[in-house]
């Protein structure tokens, strides 16, 4: 039976409900590094939820742009945990003022964060991040910046296949966010949680590989 967009949205919302429960897990330590990485995970989930709401409302261009922001939040969460300097963490976690905002803007850009993660983040997680950047970054950036993809799709319409793909890409990013939350927690009793969720919601992903 052919899957409808509403069906995939409903399944994706169920997946999201399972993943956002992981935000209740306490980080294994109370360091600013762990806490700030967790905040970025929460932001990534917010972008994912908002993208689904916008797709359900028919605001497809805005929804697609949010998937890029979701990915950026995940990359930053991983960068904070694995490679950011203590000085970088301090810049991000200090009280917000005009001066601290200016200092906070001087952290690395996304490409540099990905380079810094090499050899430090889990190899499979980094592979997935780089694969996303290779195949999805430029089209999604076009939606964010009003490029050819945004103009063409907004003007001529969105094929259902493209909307399904966008949802599944977002779900894939959310799975990685969930994995990072388990790592932040220290694993323990949650080690088998992510493979279980992946198998239960296999229909919500593109080329799912359960590890």
MIGULO-399098 format. One record per residue (C-alpha): residue number from 0; x, y, z. Coordinates in steps of 0.02 Angstrom, whole numbers, plus 50000, padded with zeros to 5 digits. Layout:
<r><n>NUM</n><x>X</x><y>Y</y><z>Z</z></r>
...
This chain:
<r><n>0</n><x>50000</x><y>50000</y><z>50000</z></r>
<r><n>1</n><x>50067</x><y>50171</y><z>49952</z></r>
<r><n>2</n><x>50118</x><y>50277</y><z>50100</z></r>
<r><n>3</n><x>50036</x><y>50449</y><z>50108</z></r>
<r><n>4</n><x>50120</x><y>50606</y><z>50170</z></r>
<r><n>5</n><x>50003</x><y>50612</y><z>50319</z></r>
<r><n>6</n><x>50049</x><y>50433</y><z>50364</z></r>
<r><n>7</n><x>50235</x><y>50473</y><z>50359</z></r>
<r><n>8</n><x>50206</x><y>50632</y><z>50460</z></r>
<r><n>9</n><x>50113</x><y>50531</y><z>50591</z></r>
<r><n>10</n><x>50249</x><y>50398</y><z>50600</z></r>
<r><n>11</n><x>50383</x><y>50533</y><z>50608</z></r>
<r><n>12</n><x>50291</x><y>50615</y><z>50753</z></r>
<r><n>13</n><x>50289</x><y>50447</y><z>50844</z></r>
<r><n>14</n><x>50476</x><y>50431</y><z>50813</z></r>
<r><n>15</n><x>50503</x><y>50606</y><z>50879</z></r>
<r><n>16</n><x>50406</x><y>50567</y><z>51038</z></r>
<r><n>17</n><x>50521</x><y>50418</y><z>51070</z></r>
<r><n>18</n><x>50679</x><y>50518</y><z>51037</z></r>
<r><n>19</n><x>50635</x><y>50674</y><z>51137</z></r>
<r><n>20</n><x>50614</x><y>50564</y><z>51291</z></r>
<r><n>21</n><x>50803</x><y>50549</y><z>51286</z></r>
<r><n>22</n><x>50816</x><y>50732</y><z>51336</z></r>
<r><n>23</n><x>50764</x><y>50676</y><z>51510</z></r>
<r><n>24</n><x>50927</x><y>50579</y><z>51527</z></r>
<r><n>25</n><x>51053</x><y>50664</y><z>51638</z></r>
<r><n>26</n><x>51225</x><y>50694</y><z>51561</z></r>
<r><n>27</n><x>51359</x><y>50586</y><z>51639</z></r>
<r><n>28</n><x>51438</x><y>50744</y><z>51711</z></r>
<r><n>29</n><x>51383</x><y>50922</y><z>51746</z></r>
<r><n>30</n><x>51519</x><y>51005</y><z>51644</z></r>
<r><n>31</n><x>51478</x><y>51154</y><z>51534</z></r>
<r><n>32</n><x>51537</x><y>51049</y><z>51386</z></r>
<r><n>33</n><x>51407</x><y>50914</y><z>51417</z></r>
<r><n>34</n><x>51269</x><y>51037</y><z>51459</z></r>
<r><n>35</n><x>51297</x><y>51147</y><z>51306</z></r>
<r><n>36</n><x>51304</x><y>50995</y><z>51191</z></r>
<r><n>37</n><x>51138</x><y>50937</y><z>51264</z></r>
<r><n>38</n><x>51061</x><y>51109</y><z>51232</z></r>
<r><n>39</n><x>51111</x><y>51096</y><z>51049</z></r>
<r><n>40</n><x>51029</x><y>50924</y><z>51041</z></r>
<r><n>41</n><x>50869</x><y>51001</y><z>51107</z></r>
<r><n>42</n><x>50880</x><y>51138</y><z>50975</z></r>
<r><n>43</n><x>50900</x><y>51006</y><z>50839</z></r>
<r><n>44</n><x>50742</x><y>50919</y><z>50899</z></r>
<r><n>45</n><x>50650</x><y>51085</y><z>50899</z></r>
<r><n>46</n><x>50698</x><y>51114</y><z>50717</z></r>
<r><n>47</n><x>50640</x><y>50938</y><z>50673</z></r>
<r><n>48</n><x>50471</x><y>50963</y><z>50758</z></r>
<r><n>49</n><x>50449</x><y>51132</y><z>50674</z></r>
<r><n>50</n><x>50489</x><y>51059</y><z>50503</z></r>
<r><n>51</n><x>50351</x><y>50930</y><z>50524</z></r>
<r><n>52</n><x>50227</x><y>51063</y><z>50579</z></r>
<r><n>53</n><x>50269</x><y>51169</y><z>50427</z></r>
<r><n>54</n><x>50254</x><y>51023</y><z>50307</z></r>
<r><n>55</n><x>50084</x><y>50980</y><z>50381</z></r>
<r><n>56</n><x>50035</x><y>51163</y><z>50354</z></r>
<r><n>57</n><x>50094</x><y>51163</y><z>50173</z></r>
<r><n>58</n><x>50240</x><y>51281</y><z>50206</z></r>
<r><n>59</n><x>50364</x><y>51167</y><z>50118</z></r>
<r><n>60</n><x>50500</x><y>51294</y><z>50078</z></r>
<r><n>61</n><x>50519</x><y>51350</y><z>50258</z></r>
<r><n>62</n><x>50514</x><y>51170</y><z>50318</z></r>
<r><n>63</n><x>50654</x><y>51118</y><z>50201</z></r>
<r><n>64</n><x>50765</x><y>51260</y><z>50260</z></r>
<r><n>65</n><x>50742</x><y>51203</y><z>50440</z></r>
<r><n>66</n><x>50817</x><y>51033</y><z>50401</z></r>
<r><n>67</n><x>50982</x><y>51120</y><z>50365</z></r>
<r><n>68</n><x>50971</x><y>51210</y><z>50531</z></r>
<r><n>69</n><x>50935</x><y>51043</y><z>50616</z></r>
<r><n>70</n><x>51092</x><y>50969</y><z>50539</z></r>
<r><n>71</n><x>51196</x><y>51120</y><z>50591</z></r>
<r><n>72</n><x>51135</x><y>51101</y><z>50770</z></r>
<r><n>73</n><x>51188</x><y>50918</y><z>50771</z></r>
<r><n>74</n><x>51361</x><y>50958</y><z>50701</z></r>
<r><n>75</n><x>51385</x><y>51092</y><z>50832</z></r>
<r><n>76</n><x>51326</x><y>50976</y><z>50971</z></r>
<r><n>77</n><x>51456</x><y>50848</y><z>50918</z></r>
<r><n>78</n><x>51592</x><y>50979</y><z>50896</z></r>
<r><n>79</n><x>51557</x><y>51047</y><z>51071</z></r>
<r><n>80</n><x>51571</x><y>50874</y><z>51147</z></r>
<r><n>81</n><x>51723</x><y>50809</y><z>51055</z></r>
<r><n>82</n><x>51833</x><y>50952</y><z>50993</z></r>
<r><n>83</n><x>51786</x><y>51125</y><z>51056</z></r>
<r><n>84</n><x>51915</x><y>51208</y><z>51166</z></r>
<r><n>85</n><x>51874</x><y>51256</y><z>51344</z></r>
<r><n>86</n><x>51882</x><y>51437</y><z>51286</z></r>
<r><n>87</n><x>51752</x><y>51402</y><z>51151</z></r>
<r><n>88</n><x>51637</x><y>51323</y><z>51280</z></r>
<r><n>89</n><x>51656</x><y>51475</y><z>51393</z></r>
<r><n>90</n><x>51610</x><y>51589</y><z>51247</z></r>
<r><n>91</n><x>51450</x><y>51493</y><z>51218</z></r>
<r><n>92</n><x>51395</x><y>51471</y><z>51398</z></r>
<r><n>93</n><x>51430</x><y>51642</y><z>51473</z></r>
<r><n>94</n><x>51293</x><y>51771</y><z>51504</z></r>
<r><n>95</n><x>51225</x><y>51848</y><z>51345</z></r>
<r><n>96</n><x>51282</x><y>52027</y><z>51315</z></r>
<r><n>97</n><x>51330</x><y>52122</y><z>51158</z></r>
<r><n>98</n><x>51513</x><y>52089</y><z>51200</z></r>
<r><n>99</n><x>51492</x><y>51903</y><z>51234</z></r>
<r><n>100</n><x>51386</x><y>51886</y><z>51076</z></r>
<r><n>101</n><x>51529</x><y>51959</y><z>50974</z></r>
<r><n>102</n><x>51653</x><y>51837</y><z>51052</z></r>
<r><n>103</n><x>51534</x><y>51692</y><z>51026</z></r>
<r><n>104</n><x>51523</x><y>51728</y><z>50841</z></r>
<r><n>105</n><x>51708</x><y>51690</y><z>50823</z></r>
<r><n>106</n><x>51693</x><y>51502</y><z>50841</z></r>
<r><n>107</n><x>51732</x><y>51392</y><z>50689</z></r>
<r><n>108</n><x>51615</x><y>51377</y><z>50540</z></r>
<r><n>109</n><x>51531</x><y>51212</y><z>50501</z></r>
<r><n>110</n><x>51661</x><y>51147</y><z>50378</z></r>
<r><n>111</n><x>51800</x><y>51177</y><z>50504</z></r>
<r><n>112</n><x>51699</x><y>51092</y><z>50640</z></r>
<r><n>113</n><x>51682</x><y>50938</y><z>50529</z></r>
<r><n>114</n><x>51869</x><y>50939</y><z>50494</z></r>
<r><n>115</n><x>51905</x><y>50952</y><z>50680</z></r>
<r><n>116</n><x>51792</x><y>50803</y><z>50717</z></r>
<r><n>117</n><x>51899</x><y>50687</y><z>50611</z></r>
<r><n>118</n><x>51986</x><y>50561</y><z>50722</z></r>
<r><n>119</n><x>51894</x><y>50620</y><z>50877</z></r>
<r><n>120</n><x>51709</x><y>50585</y><z>50849</z></r>
<r><n>121</n><x>51646</x><y>50406</y><z>50821</z></r>
<r><n>122</n><x>51695</x><y>50358</y><z>50643</z></r>
<r><n>123</n><x>51520</x><y>50301</y><z>50591</z></r>
<r><n>124</n><x>51439</x><y>50460</y><z>50656</z></r>
<r><n>125</n><x>51565</x><y>50567</y><z>50563</z></r>
<r><n>126</n><x>51538</x><y>50467</y><z>50404</z></r>
<r><n>127</n><x>51352</x><y>50502</y><z>50413</z></r>
<r><n>128</n><x>51381</x><y>50688</y><z>50443</z></r>
<r><n>129</n><x>51498</x><y>50701</y><z>50294</z></r>
<r><n>130</n><x>51380</x><y>50602</y><z>50184</z></r>
<r><n>131</n><x>51239</x><y>50722</y><z>50227</z></r>
<r><n>132</n><x>51349</x><y>50870</y><z>50185</z></r>
<r><n>133</n><x>51401</x><y>50794</y><z>50019</z></r>
<r><n>134</n><x>51226</x><y>50756</y><z>49955</z></r>
<r><n>135</n><x>51106</x><y>50873</y><z>50046</z></r>
<r><n>136</n><x>51200</x><y>51029</y><z>50101</z></r>
<r><n>137</n><x>51196</x><y>51129</y><z>49938</z></r>
<r><n>138</n><x>51012</x><y>51098</y><z>49897</z></r>
<r><n>139</n><x>50959</x><y>51140</y><z>50075</z></r>
<r><n>140</n><x>51067</x><y>51296</y><z>50075</z></r>
<r><n>141</n><x>50978</x><y>51350</y><z>49916</z></r>
<r><n>142</n><x>50813</x><y>51345</y><z>50012</z></r>
<r><n>143</n><x>50886</x><y>51446</y><z>50155</z></r>
<r><n>144</n><x>50960</x><y>51580</y><z>50042</z></r>
<r><n>145</n><x>50822</x><y>51592</y><z>49912</z></r>
<r><n>146</n><x>50919</x><y>51503</y><z>49774</z></r>
<r><n>147</n><x>50864</x><y>51406</y><z>49622</z></r>
<r><n>148</n><x>50793</x><y>51260</y><z>49721</z></r>
<r><n>149</n><x>50682</x><y>51375</y><z>49824</z></r>
<r><n>150</n><x>50621</x><y>51474</y><z>49674</z></r>
<r><n>151</n><x>50589</x><y>51321</y><z>49567</z></r>
<r><n>152</n><x>50500</x><y>51217</y><z>49699</z></r>
<r><n>153</n><x>50400</x><y>51359</y><z>49776</z></r>
<r><n>154</n><x>50346</x><y>51417</y><z>49604</z></r>
<r><n>155</n><x>50308</x><y>51248</y><z>49525</z></r>
<r><n>156</n><x>50263</x><y>51141</y><z>49673</z></r>
<r><n>157</n><x>50339</x><y>51002</y><z>49777</z></r>
<r><n>158</n><x>50326</x><y>50822</y><z>49716</z></r>
<r><n>159</n><x>50269</x><y>50705</y><z>49856</z></r>
<r><n>160</n><x>50429</x><y>50604</y><z>49835</z></r>
<r><n>161</n><x>50533</x><y>50757</y><z>49880</z></r>
<r><n>162</n><x>50430</x><y>50790</y><z>50036</z></r>
<r><n>163</n><x>50447</x><y>50609</y><z>50091</z></r>
<r><n>164</n><x>50635</x><y>50623</y><z>50064</z></r>
<r><n>165</n><x>50645</x><y>50784</y><z>50165</z></r>
<r><n>166</n><x>50552</x><y>50705</y><z>50311</z></r>
<r><n>167</n><x>50661</x><y>50550</y><z>50307</z></r>
<r><n>168</n><x>50820</x><y>50653</y><z>50301</z></r>
<r><n>169</n><x>50761</x><y>50751</y><z>50453</z></r>
<r><n>170</n><x>50719</x><y>50588</y><z>50542</z></r>
<r><n>171</n><x>50893</x><y>50523</y><z>50505</z></r>
<r><n>172</n><x>50970</x><y>50678</y><z>50583</z></r>
<r><n>173</n><x>50858</x><y>50656</y><z>50735</z></r>
<r><n>174</n><x>50918</x><y>50477</y><z>50758</z></r>
<r><n>175</n><x>51096</x><y>50542</y><z>50765</z></r>
<r><n>176</n><x>51043</x><y>50670</y><z>50894</z></r>
<r><n>177</n><x>50969</x><y>50529</y><z>50997</z></r>
<r><n>178</n><x>51131</x><y>50432</y><z>50984</z></r>
<r><n>179</n><x>51228</x><y>50582</y><z>51046</z></r>
<r><n>180</n><x>51110</x><y>50602</y><z>51195</z></r>
<r><n>181</n><x>51143</x><y>50420</y><z>51242</z></r>
<r><n>182</n><x>51330</x><y>50453</y><z>51231</z></r>
<r><n>183</n><x>51311</x><y>50608</y><z>51340</z></r>
<r><n>184</n><x>51218</x><y>50502</y><z>51466</z></r>
<r><n>185</n><x>51362</x><y>50378</y><z>51469</z></r>
<r><n>186</n><x>51272</x><y>50234</y><z>51384</z></r>
<r><n>187</n><x>51234</x><y>50113</y><z>51524</z></r>
<r><n>188</n><x>51058</x><y>50042</y><z>51519</z></r>
<r><n>189</n><x>51020</x><y>50145</y><z>51362</z></r>
<r><n>190</n><x>51148</x><y>50060</y><z>51249</z></r>
<r><n>191</n><x>51019</x><y>49954</y><z>51158</z></r>
<r><n>192</n><x>50888</x><y>50092</y><z>51147</z></r>
<r><n>193</n><x>50940</x><y>50167</y><z>50979</z></r>
<r><n>194</n><x>50947</x><y>50005</y><z>50877</z></r>
<r><n>195</n><x>50776</x><y>49963</y><z>50947</z></r>
<r><n>196</n><x>50704</x><y>50131</y><z>50891</z></r>
<r><n>197</n><x>50788</x><y>50116</y><z>50721</z></r>
<r><n>198</n><x>50711</x><y>49946</y><z>50689</z></r>
<r><n>199</n><x>50538</x><y>49998</y><z>50751</z></r>
<r><n>200</n><x>50535</x><y>50151</y><z>50637</z></r>
<r><n>201</n><x>50632</x><y>50082</y><z>50488</z></r>
<r><n>202</n><x>50499</x><y>50152</y><z>50371</z></r>
<r><n>203</n><x>50544</x><y>50329</y><z>50427</z></r>
<r><n>204</n><x>50722</x><y>50327</y><z>50361</z></r>
<r><n>205</n><x>50820</x><y>50325</y><z>50199</z></r>
<r><n>206</n><x>50937</x><y>50176</y><z>50178</z></r>
<r><n>207</n><x>50927</x><y>50128</y><z>50361</z></r>
<r><n>208</n><x>51077</x><y>50031</y><z>50426</z></r>
<r><n>209</n><x>51052</x><y>49964</y><z>50601</z></r>
<r><n>210</n><x>51216</x><y>49949</y><z>50696</z></r>
